[in-house]
Amino acid sequence: MALIAPFRGLTYNFEKIGDLSRIVAPPYDVISEKEQEDYYRVHPNNVIRLILGKKKTGDSDWDNYYTRSADYLKRWESEDILVRAEYPLMYLTSHAYDKGVEGGLKVRWGFIALARIEDEGSGVIIPHEKTFSAHKNDRLKLMRACGAQLSQVFGLYDDSDVDIMGSLKNAAGDPPDVSFSFRDGTESRMWIIRDQDLFKKVADAMKDKAIFIADGHHRYETSRNYRNIMRARHGRSRGDRSYEYIMMYLTDMNDKGLTILPSHRLIKRHKEFECNIFLERTKQWFEIDEVKFPNSGKDDMCRYLKQELAEKGRLTSAIGFHCHNGRSYYILSLKPGMMDLMEKDLHPSLRGLDVEVLSRLIIQRGLEFTREDMDNETIFHYTSDMADAISLVDVGAYEMTFMLNPTRIEQVKEVASNSLIMPRKSTYFYPKVLTGLVFNKIDPRETIHAP
């Protein structure tokens, strides 16, 4: 049973901070070093100082980027740059964007509330991707230093039977409390919902639903680890302490504005790579179509490759390939019966994923990388931008790229419903949920009253 509750959100003081576009940032794990510097320069109160502080020479246990984040948080509260709501609220958001997929402008709706943290395997809040210890350790240190959840976990629920979002929209009114255009071309709006009777209706409607984690697996597991630490220190009580809950951004998985982009794979280096030898070896599993673009612009080329991948992907797993110093591009289409070569104990819902076919047949068998290699971020890189993937290979920053069709929402739901885990970076839900709209302070003495 999913327990949803309003909360006393900590937000920027909208009267003091006029243009919120200079304050917010994407999730920490998609911010490059250059972008980090840009966010630092754009405004002295940008959220980057909380979620991704700079490391300094001489950092110690008592002075490091975690403690500095906590200092910023306390100082901004004392200066009324950040203000906390007097009573529990929910926050409705809209995110308008045009990614050039399926034509034209889209709007994704979501609402921000607390959800009670569940134990692993509960079947209530369900992950779908693998996580890594280093990221969880980093976020745990930050959460312990700040005593707050600074970014939402992105969750999906099935609202085909109850119109939760419609009820929230009706309560929102106009104009929004927050409205701004972000640097990536997206338009964000947020309404603060104060209707206490509506909160009970939303909570009741969510009780019978599962929540699928779309993005923020590390943040969710970190919050569960933090909860366990706080339980040991302060007790479990009746499960209503503030540390028993996590701040989530929740979207209906049937929302027309929900977009999943692919996560194309880039490989930095391979000790003995020869393109012709690789293609010859791969022919035993795939039909290989060569595509040449001697004079075409990159935009036209990417558009054509996406169309071809999508067309071939309707019938079988189709994967694009391009390597450094190669003028050709290849589409590898899995031959009939080749899926049986994958591990017999691999669940059918995983066996049908392009990312699993790529991982097991091409990267592990064809290129002979180990699973440990695939977890090495100095070798493997991911991007949702096909043109970016190709450019990085052409300039020699990476040796090769494998381009994918996006994972479908039905596949995410099927994998998660079977309590299974996809390979790392199987999905890229676009646009990312911006960090800085609202934070959640965790006071161990505070209780959460679920409606």
NUBAVO-293793 format. One record per residue: x, y negated, z negated of N, C-alpha, C in turn. Coordinates in steps of 0.001 Angstrom, whole numbers, plus 524288, in hexadecimal, padded with zeros to 5 digits. Example, Ala and Ser with C-alpha at 12.3 -4.5 7.8 and 13.67 -1.06 7.14 Angstrom:
2
833868163A7E1888300C811947E1888339080CE47E188;83232808CA7E45883566804247E41C832647FFE27E142;
! end
This chain:
451
80355804A6800008000080000800008037A7FB2780000;8030A7F7DC803FF8061E7F30E80454803AF7EEE8800CE;806CB7ECED7FD1D804FA7E8CF7F9A2807257E3987FB7E;8039F7E0087FD038050D7DAEE7FF1A8034A7D6BF7FB3F;8067E7D2B67FA85805337CE9C7F6C4807207C94E7F8AE;8045A7C5197F747806617BFD37F82480AD87BEBF7F460;80DB57BA8D7F5358121E7B9647F1C08133E7B38A7F1B9;8161D7B1FB7EDCD817A47AC807ED4781C827AB8F7F09A;81B937AA6D7F58781FDC7A9C27F92E823327A4FB7F7FD;828367A5877F90782BE87A1337F8A982CE079F4D7FE35;82B8479A627FF5382C1A798448049982F41793368046D;8311A791AB808FA8336478C7F8096282F287887180849;830BD784128062F82D3377FB38053382C1677D1D80A79;8278677E4480CA88265577C8A811F7826397769981274;8254D773D480E218254F76E2080E4F82ADB76BFA80EB0;82E8276EB880C2D833F776CFB80C69836AE76ED481164;835607739C81319837DA775E9817BE8340D7752F81C44;834FB7715981F87831547703B823BB8314A7744F82802;835DA7758082A22836437790C82E9A8385D77E4C82CBE;834E57821E82C228367F7873182A0C839DA78A4682DEB;839D7788BB832D683CFC78B8C836B5842CF78B2E83576;8446B7872F83284849E7786848311984B477894E82C0A;8476078BD5829AC8480B78E4C824998480C7943D824F2;844CF7965F828738441979C0D828C68485A79E8B82C21;848957A3C682BFA84C637A6CB82F0584A2E7AC3F82FE4;84C477AF1E833A384AAF7B49B8344484CB07B7DF82FBA;84B387BCD782F6384D6D7C04782B57853657C05E82B9E;855CF7C11F8272C85B857C0BE826C285E677C46B82A72;85C107C90982B7E85EF37CD1282E5A85F007CC488343D;85C7C7C8268363685CC97C70C83BD885F907C1DC83CD3;8620A7BFB5838CF864B07BAAC8394386A887BB8F83A23;86C8E7B98A83E77872267BA0B83F9C875397B60D83C68;87A647B69383C6987DB47B2E58398A87D127AD6283BAD;87CB67ACE5840D687BF77A7B984337876B97A5648419C;872A77A8A1841B486D7A7A6BA8402E86D647A53A83A65;870397A82E837358708B7A6DF831A8872B77A15A830F5;876D97A015833D88791E79AD68339987534796B883572;8724C797FE8398F86E637944E83B9886A3B7931F8377C;8685079735834DD8644C7966B830E0866757935482C3D;86B697942082B0186DCB79114826CC86DF278B428282C;86EEF78A1582D1A86F7D784A282EB386A45781DC82F59;86632784C3830B48615C782338325D85E9077F6482DED;85F1E78168828FB85C8077EDF8248F85EEF780D981F78;85FBE77D6581BA68623377F15816BB85EDD782D181389;859D178317814B28565F786AA811D18549978B4481526;8576578C4F8195F855E7790CA81C9E85648795DC81983;852997996781A7C8523279E488178F857027A1C181831;85A4C7A0A781C0585F037A3BF81CCE8625B7A3DC817DD;8623C79FA4814C38655C79F6280FFD8636D7A33280BDC;85E977A4F280C7D85C777A8CF808D885D487AE5E80ACA;85C627AF4A80FCD85C3F7B4AD811C9861617B69781408;864D07B2FA8159E869BA7B49E8181586DE77B08781700;86F877B04F812108736E7AC798107F878CF7ADAC812BE;87C1D7A9C2812A1881717AA5B8149E884F97ACC981076;888467B0428123488C3E7B26180EBF890ED7AEBA80EB8;893777AE4680A2F897E87AAC38099D89CA27ADB080784;8A1397ABCF809008A6077ADEB806BA8A5F47ACEE800D8;8A70A7B0F57FDD38A7017B05D7F82D8A1DB7B1B27F5A8;89E1B7B3C77F8B08992C7B57D7F66189A2E7B95F7F203;8971B7B8F27EDDB897C87BC5A7E951892827BE6E7E798;892867C1777E35F88DA27C3A27E15C889ED7BF5F7DF84;88C0B7BAF37DDC9888BE7B6C87DBA7888007B2367DF75;88ABD7B2527E3EB88A1D7AE3D7E7DF88AA57B0BC7ED41;886337B1CB7EFA1886217B4437F4CE881317B27D7F7A3;880627B4857FC5687C007B2557FF48876BA7B4017FD17;876877B8107F9E2871A57B9717F73F870747B5807F2DF;874597B44D7EFBB8737C7B08A7EB76872787AB1C7EDA1;874F77A9CF7F200873FE7A4AA7F45586E6A7A4517F674;86C6B7A8997F89A866F97A8AA7FA5A8634B7A7B67F5C3;864677AA467F162861347A9897ECB58617B7A3E77EACC;866187A1827EB1E866B279C0E7E9768637E7986A7ECED;863A2799597F214860767962C7F5A685AB1796AB7F449;858FC79B807F3588537779C6A7F230851CD7995A7ED4B;854DB799B07E92D85394796EC7E456853B9791017E518;857A978F1C7E7D3858377897D7E898853B4787507EBDF;8525178A1F7F01484E1B788377F37E848E3788277F09A;8482778BDD7ED098436478BBA7E9D9843737870C7E629;847DB7861C7E3AB84831781C87DFF18479277C817E29D;848EA77C397E7AA8487F777587EAA284356776F17ED9B;83FD277AB47ECAF83AB977AD47EF5583B2D77B5F7F541;83F8977D6A7F70783FF477EDD7FC8F83CE1783DE7FD72;83CF5787477F984839B178BEE7F96D835AF78B5C7F512;830CE78CD37F63282CA478C797F24B829A67919B7F223;8280E7930E7ED668253F797F77ECC181F73796F67EBE6;81C3179A277EE6B8168A799987EDEC814DB79A6B7E843;810D97979C7E6AC80EF9797FC7E14C80BE079CF47E055;8097F79F157E46C806737A3E17E3D5807277A73D7E8BD;805B57AC467E88B806CB7AFDE7ECE2803E27AE637F1E7;806B87AEF47F64A804BF7AD887FB758064A7B1B27FF67;803F57B16B803FE805CB7B45180889806F37B05E80CD7;80A017B212810AE80BE17AE7B814AF80ADF7B0E981A0C;807AD7AE4081D348066E7B0078227A80A0E7AD5882653;80C397B04D82A0780FDA7AE0582DD680E587AF8583367;80FC47AC298370C80F707AD7D83C98814B27AC4583F19;816327AF7C842DC81B3F7AEFD8457181A457AF5E84B50;81A8E7AAF084E09819857AAC8853A981EAE7AAFA8569F;81ECE7AE0285AC4823A97AEBD85DB38227E7B0848633E;826587AFD28669A8260E7B1BF86BF882B477B43B86D3B;82B677B97486CEE8303E7BC5C86DC4830AB7BE4587368;82CD07BCE58769B82CFD7BEA087C0482B9C7C45287CB2;829077C6A2878CC8274D7CC05879338215F7CC1F87949;81F3C7CF3887CB58199B7CFCF87D4A816E87CA9487E15;819D97C6BF88004817B17C1DD881E28159D7BE1287DE4;817E87B97587DD7815A97B50F87B17816577B4E18753B;813A17B107872FC814097AFE886D6A811467B40C86A25;813CE7B58E865D7811787B9208620B811897B69685CAC;80DEA7B82B8595E80DCD7B64D853FD80D487BB028505D;810FF7BBA284CDA810BD7BFD3848FA80F167BD75843BD;80B1B7BFD684173809227BE0D83C6580B057C1B18380E;80BE97BF7C8338380D727C29C82F0480C187BFBA82A07;80C1C7C289825B780B667BFF3820AC80F807C1E681CDB;811077BE5C81951815217BF7B81586812A47C0368102E;813B97C4B080DD58119D7C602808AA815787C9B080604;814427CB4C8014B817697CF3C7FE9F8150A7D4A07FF78;8186B7D8847FFCE816B97DDFD7FFFC819AE7E0F17FBBF;816F87E4617F905819A57E76B7F4F881D847EB297F777;8223A7EB4B7F56D8265B7EEAB7F771824F27F45C7F64F;8259E7F7B27FA308244C7FD3B7F9B4829398008B7F980;828CA805087F6F482D1C808BE7F6FD82D8980B4C7FC55;8323780D347FD8D8332E80FAF8029582F8C8145B80353;82D40814C7807F3829DC8192A80929824488188B80750;822E0813DD8057A81D8C8131480383819788131B807D7;81B29811F080C9E8177C811AF810F38145C80CA98111B;815D8808D880DDC8130A803DC80DB2816047FFA3810AC;81AF57FECA80F4B81E567FB3A8123B8227A7FE9D814DF;8223C7FEC081A1482501802D281D00829428007A82070;82E308021481FAB832698004182317832788034D82832;835628014582C09835F780449830E383B9280444832ED;83F2A8016B830468448B8014083222848648026582DBD;84D018043D82F508513E8056B82BB485396800638297D;8554D8009582492857D27FC168222085D6F7FD70820A0;860717F96D81F3E865ED7FA2881E078673E7F79F818CA;86A7F7FA3E815D086B8E7F8B88106586DF67F34E80FF2;871777F1DE813858742D7ECDA8130F870547E8508130D;86C6B7E88B816848688A7E456816CE8654A7E426811CB;863D17E8B380FBF860A77E8D580AFC863BC7E6C880652;868B47E813805F686BED7E624801A986C6C7E037801DA;86D167DE268068986D807D87880741868877D5C18057E;863FF7D7AA8074485F037D528805E785DC37D5C880013;85F667DA2F7FDC085E697DAF97F82C861787D7057F4E5;866497D6047F65A869707D2247F38B866EE7CCC57F3E7;864D77CB807F884862537C66E7F93C85D4F7C6147F604;85A397CA317F5FD855537CA277F311856577C9C67ED30;85A417CC847EB5185B7D7CC537E5B985D737C6F07E430;8606D7C4727E79B862767BF437E66285E1E7BB2A7E650;85A897BB817EA13856897B77C7EABB851917B89F7E7A4;8508C7BD8D7E66F84BA17BEE77E3EF847017BD827E758;847877BE777EC6C843697BCFB7F01A843CF7C0457F506;83F5A7C0D07F79B83F287C3127FCDA83EEC7BE89800A3;842EE7BE19803F08438A7B987807508415E7BA5A80CC3;840A67BF3880E5E83EA27C0678139783A567C47C8132F;8368C7C421816A2832537C7F48169D833F37CCFC81967;831C07D153817A4831E97D62D81AA482D4B7D60281E67;82E3D7D7478234C82A3A7D71F827688276D7DC638276E;8225E7DC5B8260F81F527E124825E581ACC7E104829BF;819467E59182B9F814E17E63582F33810AD7E98C82CA8;80BCD7E84182DA5807757EB6882BC58036A7EBC38301D;800087EFA482FD37FC007F079833D37F6F67EDD08320D;7F5827E9AD834D57F0E87E69F833667EC777E7728374D;7EC257EC2B839697E82B7ED3583D667E2B37ED9E83B1C;7E24F7EE74835E67DD287EF29833827DB5E7EA788304D;7DF057E73382E7E7DDAE7E2A482B467E0AA7DDED82D69;7DE057D98782DF67E0847D4E68302E7E2E87D18882BE0;7E7497D372829AA7E9E57D08C8257B7EBDE7CB4A8277C;7EE707CB6182BFB7F0B57C69882E0B7EC747C2A282F66;7E80E7C47F831657E3CC7C0FA832AD7E1BF7BE2682DDF;7E1627C0EF829857DF967BE89824A77E3687BA62822C3;7E86B7BB74823427EC597B7A6821AB7EC407B2D28252D;7EB7C7B3A982A3F7EB317AF3F82DE37E68A7ABC682C9E;7E2217AE3682B517DD767AB2882A0B7DE437A7CD82537;7E1847A9BC8219B7E27F7A6DA81CC77E6B67A2AB81D66;7E99B7A2E8821B57EE2B79F86822507ECBC799D382347;7E8F9798F0826A57E7B57938F827FE7EBD37912C82B80;7EB6C78C0E82C2C7EEF47894C82FB07EFD2783CC82D89;7F4677817D82DEC7F9197837D830787FC337871B82CE7;80051789A182EF08039678CF882BA4806C4789B4827CB;8086E78C2F8239B80BD07899281FCD8114E788C2821F4;812EF78C238257E8181E78BE5827D98179678CD182DAF;81A55789BC830D281A5B78A888367C81F7E78877838A7;8224478BAD83BA88273F789F083DE6828D078D6484282;82C3B78B4B845C882E8B78E2D84A248341578FAB848A1;8356E794A28496983A9E79676847FD83E307965484CBD;84337796C684BD0847267964B84FEC846C179A848541B;8443E79EF9852D7843C37A32D856B683EF57A28685A33;83C3F79E19859AA837BA79D1285CEA8329479EE885AA7;832B57A14E8561782DE37A326853AD82B4A79EBC8509C;8262F79F4684FE18231F79B7084CEB820E879E3184812;821F579BFD843858203379E6683EA281C5479AD383BCB;8186579D518397A814A479A878362B8139A79DDB83151;8127179B3F82CF78113079E0F8282E80CE079B2E82533;8092579E3B82359804E279C42820278055279EB981AB4;804B579B97816AB804B079D95811587FF1179EEA80FE5;7FE0E7A3E680EB47F8CD7A5CB80D897F8067A5D28079C;7F3CC7A34E805EA7F2DC7A2AD800407EDEF7A56D7FE5F;7EB2B7A81A801CD7E6167AA76800957E6CF7AF757FD60;7E5F07AF307F8417E6D67B3A87F4D27E31B7B82F7F603;7DE477B7017F78E7DA937BB257F8F67DC697BE0D7FDD5;7DEAD7BB398017D7E0A97BDA9806477E5327C15680512;7E87C7BFFA801427ECE67C34F7FFED7EB0A7C8C27FE4C;7E6C87C9017FB767E4A87CE197F9E07E2C37D1257FEA1;7E04B7CE7B802557DE6A7D11D807117E2FF7D34680A32;7E7217D02680AA17EBCE7D1EF80D767EE3F7D69780AB0;7EED37D639805867F1337DA808027E7EDF07DF77802E4;7E8C97DEF4802997E5607E391803097E5D37E60480872;7E61F7E2C680C7A7E67D7E4C8811D37EBB07E78C812D1;7EFD57E5EB8100E7F5007E82E810E07F5E47ED2680DC1;7F2887EE50809ED7F3877F2A8806607F3E27F7EA80921;7F0DA7F8AD80D3B7F0C97FDBA80FEE7F4877FDE98148C;7F7C87F9F9815217FB277F9A3819B8800D57FAD881861;803867FD0181C23809337FD9581BBF80BB97F8BF81E2A;8104F7F75F81C3B813577F30F81E64818497F54B820C6;819147F444825CA81DB77F62082888821B57F1B0828A6;826737F2B9826DE82A7C7EEB6826EA82C627EDF082C81;82B907E94282E8F82D6A7E7FC833CF833027E5FA833AA;834197E2A082FE2839467E03D82F7583A487DF0A829B7;83F267DFC5828108407B7DEB78229E840F47E39981F55;842707E7FD821C2843107ECDE81ED6846FF7EC4481A59;84B567E98A81B7284F487E8CE8175A84D187E58C812DF;84A1D7E18281433847E77DE2581021843FA7E12880CD0;840FA7E4A180F4383D307E7A680C4283FF07EB6680883;843BA7EE4880A748467D7F1FF807188498F7EF24802CF;84B947EA7F8042384E447E75A8003584A8A7E5C17FBD7;845CD7E4317FD3C841F47E2A17F94E8406F7E73B7F5D8;840447EBDD7F81B83F157F0817F4F1843997F1AA7F12F;848657F11A7F30D84CEB7F1D87EF9F84CF97EDC37EB42;84BAD7E8EE7EC9F84B6D7E4B97E8BB8471B7E5DD7E4C5;842A97E7B47E6AD83E677E9297E3268402E7ED397DF3A;843077F12B7E10E844D07F55A7DD918489D7F3477D973;84BEF7EF987DB0A84F887ED2C7D74984C747EA2A7D327;8488D7E73E7D4E6845687E41E7D149842017E7847CDC7;8402D7EBE77CFC683D377EF907CC7E8409B7F18C7C804;8457C7F2E07C94F849057F4E17C54584A1E7F0BE7C120;84A067EBD67C2BF84B537E7997BF22846897E5997BC27;8421D7E5267BEE883D8A7E29A7BC94838DC7E63A7BBDD;839187EADF7BE1B834BB7EE7E7BD948311E7EE607C243;82E307F29F7C2D682AAD7F3217C74A825637F09B7C636;823E37F0527C14581ED37EE2C7BFC881A887F10E7C2C4;816BC7EE347C4D1812757F0AB7C7C5813517F0207CDA1;818107EEDE7CF2C819197EE2C7D4B78175E7E8EC7D6C7;816AC7E5107D334814CD7DFFA7D4F2818D47DBA97D440;81D9F7DD1B7D2A8821B37D9207D22F8232A7D71B7D7A7;8254A7D26F7D7D9826787CFFF7DCE582A5C7D3277E01B;82DED7D5F27DD7D831DD7D8F57E05C82FAE7DDFF7E2A9;82ABA7DF337E198828347E3C07E3F7826197E2877E968;8269B7DD967EB168244A7DBDA7F00A828687D9967F3B4;8271F7D9A87F8B382A887D76C7FCAD827597D3D480030;829C47CF91801E08273F7CBE580566827577CE1780AF4;822C57CE6F80D64822607D0A4812A181F697CCFD8164A;820FB7CD2081B3081E227CAA781F7681B407CF118223B;816137CED382255812E27D32E8243680FF67D1AD8292F;810547D51582D1C80DDA7D4388322A80ACF7D910833C7;806617D82E8361D803507DC6E83857806447DEBA83CFB;807257E3DC83CEB80A147E64684130807257E62184662;802247E4AA846357FF267E40684B097FF227DE6084CF9;801E47DAFA84A3B802207D57484BB7804567D4E78513E;801A67D1E88547B803567D135859EE8087D7CE3985A48;809E27CB918561880EC37C8AC85625813747CBC485451;812BE7D0CF853348170A7D40E8514E81A547D5FC855E6;81F4F7D4D0855D7822DA7D65E85A0F827857D95F857CF;828C27DDC685A4082D7E7E0AF858E58313D7E04785D7F;835E47DE5F85C7A839F47DE1C8607283DA47E2C485FC6;8405E7E43B863E8844337E87B863638491A7E6A486094;84BFF7EA4B85E738512D7E92885C44855337EBE085FB7;857517E8EC8637585B3A7EB1786700860477EC2786406;862F37F05486581867CF7F1E7862E786C8D7EFF7865EC;870497EDC18630D875527EC498653D879937EF598626D;87D5A7F1598656B881A67F4558631F886B97F16D86414;8897C7F05085FD788E377ED2086013892997EFD786309;893577F4C2861D5897C47F7828642C896C87FD6586421;8996180011867B889966805C5867EE89EE28076A86983;8A12180B05866998A6B380C29867328A83D80E0686CA6;8A4CF810EB86F548A6558131B874688A1FE8127287871;89F9080DE9878A689B0380D4387C0989C8B80C86881B8;89A2980FAE8850E89A7280F1A88AC3894E280F6388CCC;8932480B4C88F6F88DA980AEE890FD88BFE80F8E89456;88F11810F78983D88D998153889BCC88D3581A72898F2;890E281B5689562890CD8203D8926988BF88205F88EE5;88AD381BF588C7A8863281BAE8891B8813481CBD88C38;880A881A4D890BD87BE981B05893E487B6D820A1895CE;87FD5822EA8975187FBB828568992487E0882C04894C4;87FE582AFC8902087E6A82E3A88BAE878AA82D8C88A4E;876C8828CC88AE48716C827928896586D74829CE88D3A;86F2882B02891FF86B9682D18895FB868FB8323989459;86B53834FD890B986900839F488F1C863ED8391E88C1B;8632B8345488A0585E6F83336886FF85ADF82F3588999;85D2182BD888CE485A328276488EF185A8382708894E7;85640825348973C8566D8234289C99858C381DC989C58;85C8881CA889FC585F45817A889F8685E44814898A477;85BF580FF38A3CE85AFF80C5D8A82B85E9A807B18A798;861B4806B28ABBA865478023E8ABAD8628D7FD748ADF0;863397F90E8AB5A860D37F42E8AD15865287F01E8AD8B;865BB7EDD38B22F869D97E9F38B30B867717E48A8B3CA;86A1D7E08E8B18F868577DB338B21386D037D7CB8B39A;86EB37D80C8B87E8736C7D5298B9EF872C87CF3F8B9B8;86E297CD318BAF286D7F7C7888BB49868ED7C5808B810;8665B7C8E58B541861AA7C7478B274863047C4828AD60;85FBB7C0D28ABE5860687BE378A6E285F1F7C1ED8A270;861347C0B389DC2860837C4318994685ACB7C4A3897A2;857DB7C05D898128525B7C0918969284F547C44C89A17;850417C3F589F3084D997C77D8A2DB84F297CD208A1E3;8542F7CDE28A0D5856257D32389FD88539D7D58189B00;853637D27E896C78510B7D475891F384B3D7D58E892B6;848A57D21D8958B8430B7D2E9896858422E7D80B8996F;8457A7D90B89D5C844EC7DDD78A0658462B7E29E89D0E;84A527E25D899F984BBF7E6CB896AC8476B7E809892BD;8451A7E40189073840D47E4DB88CC583C377E77F88F6D;83AF87E5BF8942E8369F7E81889712837B37EDD389849;83C847EEF189A0483DE97F45989B5083DF47F7D089674;840117F5CE8922D8401B7F8D888D5583A8F7F9FC88B7A;837347F60688BCE831CC7F6BB88A1C82EFC7FAAA88D8E;82FE27FA5A892A282D3D7FDE78964782EFA8038E89566;8340F80464895098360A809B289440834D180BA388EB8;83478807EC88B0083369809618859D82DE080B43884B5;82A6880A668887E8251180C69887F4824E38125C88877;828D68149288AF7828E381A3288C0E82CC181D2D888A7;8310081A8A887228351481D3488423838598191D88157;83C2B81ACA87E4283FBC8170E87BCF84349814B987FFA;8437480F9188042846A180CD18841E84A35808F488157;84F338090B882C485326805E688012856928032F8841E;857467FE118838685AB97FB2A88704860587FB6B88516;864107FB08888C58699C7FB648875E86CC27F7AB88AC2;870937F5058884C8742F7F18C88B098794D7F18488808;87DB17F19788AE3882CC7F1A58884D886487ED4E88A60;88A4E7EC028876B88DEA7E7D1888CE890B47E91188DF3;8916C7E5058911F893DF7E57B8964C8908F7E88B89A31;88BB27E97B898D9888417EC2C89C88884417E86A89ED0;883A87E8638A3EF87FCD7E4FB8A66D87A877E7A78A6D7;87A5B7ECA38A5908757B7EF8D8A5F9872E87F01C8A0AA;86DD37F0F68A0EF86AAE7F21D89C55867FB7F74A89D67;8671A7FA4389954864F07FF7E89A00860208002A8968D;85C72803238989E857F4804BA895798582D80A9E894ED;8588380C6789006858E9811F488ED685386813DB88D23;85131817508904484BF48195E88F1E84C6E81F0D88D73;84A7C8204D888D784B0482590886AA848538299388A20;84B2782DC288B6B848FB831E488EAE845008352988BA7;8414D8379F88E6683D7B83AFC88BC08402E83F5C888C1;83E538406A8840C84058844AB880D98451F8435087DAA;8479483EC987EC184C6E83D6D87BFF84B8283BF987648;846B583A7787513845918391786FA78464483DD086C0B;845DC8427986E4A846818473A86B2784C1E847E886940;84FD08450586BA18553D8455E869EA856238429D864B8;8528983F488634A8531383C9885E4A851F084062859DF;8539C83F16855348533A842A8850CD84DB5844CE85033;84D61849E484F758484884C7A84F278451F84A9E84A75;847D2848FC8464D844FA84752841A58435B84193841E0;8448B83EED846438431983974846D383D4583910847F8;83A8C8361A844DB834DB835A0845598335E8338284ABE;82F148356D84D0D82D768339E8523F82CDF82DAF852AC;82B2782B1884E7F82A758256C84EC382FAB8229084F2E;833EF8250A84D5083924822CE84DE883B9B8245F85316;83A8C82910854B783CD882B0E8598B83B3E827D285E45;836AE8256385E02834C48225486266836AC81CB686280;839E881B2685EBF83BDE815CA85E8E840A58151D8620F;840A3810F68652E8452780FE48688484A2680F3686551;849A680CD5860A584E5180BFE85D74850A68112785B97;84D638151D85AB784F6581A438592A851EA81CFC85DD3;84F9181C9B86263851E081EE38671D8573381C6D86824;8577381745867C985C6C8148C8688C86070816448647E;85EC68167685F9B8625C817C285B5E8648281D4D85BE1;861018210A85CA2862938268585C4C864F6828A58614E;862D682723865CD864D48294F86ABB8693B8261186D13;868BC820ED86CF486C9B81DA686F948710E81C2086BEC;86FBE819CD86778873E2817BB86412876CE81C1A8613E;873EF81FFC85F42876968242185C65878C68286285FF2;875BB82A31863C7877B382E588673D87AE082C2286BBE;878C28282686E5A87B6982611872F98805B8231E871BE;8803781FE586D9E884C181CB186C3A887BF81ECC86781;8858B822BE864F1888078256D8608F88927821DE85BE7;885A781E1F85AFA885D881B29856228834081E5F851D9;8852E81DCE84D1B882C08206E848A787E7B81CEE84663;87B5581F29842F68775781BF784056879DD817D883CE6;87E6C8192083AB3881448154C8378A8830A810C283AFB;884C7811F083FBE8864880DD08436F881AF80A2A84482;87D1580C6F8450A878798095C8466F876C6805B18420E;87895806B883D558777F80341838F187BAF7FF0E83853;87F9D7FF3383BB5884007FB8C83B62882B97F69D83E77;881F17F24B83BAF880517ED7883E3E884BA7EAE084149;8898F7ECC3840B588DCF7EAB4843F388DD77ED4884958;88AF77F188849F488AAA7F43D84EFC8857B7F31A851AF;881277F36384EC187BF07F2D685108879867ED9184F9C;877027EB40853778745C7E641852C586F047E6A985567;86B587E362853A8865FE7E3B0855998640F7DE448571D;861197DDFB85B5285E9F7D91885CE08597E7DA5685FA5;855BB7D6DC85EFF850BA7D794861AC850AB7D4E1866F4;854D27D20986835855277CEFA86D0B858647D1F387115;855D37D3C88753B858987D6D48793B85CD37D3A387BE4;85BB27CEB787D2C85F957CB6887FBC864547CAA487C41;8636B7CA2187731867AF7C9968736F86AF97CE8A87351;868757D3108734F86B4B7D8098733B86EC77D89387806;86CA67D73C87C8E86FA97D7B28816D874367D3D38817D;873427CEFF87FCD8775A7CB0587FC587BDC7CC8587C37;87A9E7CEB78779D87EB37D045873F9882267D49587637;87FD27D7F68796A882DF7DC0987C01886137D9B688074;883BE7D63F8837B8867E7D3FC887FA88B4F7D0E788657;88B1B7CE33881E188F9E7CB1E88027893927CE6387D21;892577D35787C44896087D6D3879B0895AE7D6FE873C9;891C47D46787194891227D49C86BE488F807DA1086A22;88CBE7DCDE86D9088B2C7E24A86C8C88C317E57A87175;88D077EA86870AF88E737EDE88750D889BC7EF9F8783D;885437F04A8759F8809C7F22A8786E87BBC7F0C187566;877537F0E587825872547F0148759D86E607F4098779B;86ADD7F5A1874268666C7F8E987584861797F5D187465;85E297F5558785D859817F20D87808854A07F575877AC;850F77F3D08746684C7C7F718873078474B7F45C873FB;843447F7828749E83DEF7F5908743C83CA27F4C186E81;8390B7F13386D40837977F087867B8834AE7F53F8659B;835937F67A860AA832847FA7585DF582CEB7F88185D67;829297FBD785E4C823A57FA4385E07821B07FA7F85869;81DE37F73A8572981BC17F70D851DF8195E7FC518505E;817227FF2E85437814EA804558530A81927808178513E;81DD78078C8537C8222C80AED851ED823FD809A284C62;824318049984B18825B0802FE845D1821DE8054A841D8;81CD8804CA84306818CD806BD83F7B8192980CA783EE4;81A0A80F768432F81A4A8152B842F281EFB8170383FCA;8237F8149A840AF8283C8162183DD8827998151483804;825C681057836B58253180EF083133821098124982E89;81CD08137D8314C818988169B82F0581A5881C1F82DC3;81E5481DFC8308A820798232A82F8A825028230682BA6;825A081E7382906829CC81DC28252182F3081EC082777;82FE381D0082C4E834D581DB682F10837898187482FBD;83C7F8189E8312683F9F813E4831AD841FB813AF83728;8416780F41839BD843CB80E6A83EDF8499980D1083E3F;84C9580D8C842758520080BB58424485230805DD84127;856A08041483F87857617FE8983E64856167FB3F84336;853A97F6B1842528526C7F2EF8467884F357F56284AD7;84B1B7F82084952847987FA5984D3A8438F7F65B84F10;842927F26B84BD883E9F7EE8384D24840BC7E91084C0B;83E9E7E54D84EDD83FBD7DFCF84DD183A8F7DCE784E4F;8380C7DC0F849D4833147D94B849E2834267D37A84AA2;831A97D14484EA0832A57CBD08500A82D957C8B884FA3;82DE37C3DF84DCA832797C15184B8C8336F7C305845ED;838377C23584413839797C37183EAF836597BFE183B05;835377C1D48366F8328E7BEA683281836817BABF8304E;8355C7B5C6830D4839017B1BE82F1A8398C7B1B982928;83E4C7B0CF8276183F657B06F821CA83F4E7AAB68202E;83C8C7A99681BFA83C537A44281A01836D47A2218197B;832F87A50B81B7082D907A33B81AEF82BC17A39081542;82CF87A7E5812B282B767A89D80D3682F0D7ACA880ABA;830517ABEB805BD833857AF8D802BD830517B1B07FE33;832437B5E57FBCE82F9C7B8337F7528336E7B8B17F2C8;832857B5AA7EEA1835C77B6097E9FE8342F7BAD77E6CE;8380A7BD677E474836FF7C2137E1538387C7C0F37DBB3;834877C0177D88B8353B7BF3D7D2F08338C7C4437D033;8371C7C6FF7CD8D835B97CC0A7CB308316A7CBAE7C720;8305E7C6FE7C50B82C377C64D7C123826F17C53A7C3B2;827047C4427C8D5822387C2CB7CB9481F707C7A47CD95;81A467C7B27CD26817277CC067CF2D814477CA457D40E;8135D7CE127D772810737CD277DC4980B027CF7E7DB94;807127CC757DC99801B77CE3E7DC027FF6D7CF717E158;7FF917D4727E2DA7FD437D5F97E7D87F75A7D5557E782;7F4E37D2E37EB667EF387D1FC7EB447EC1E7D7157EAD5;
! end
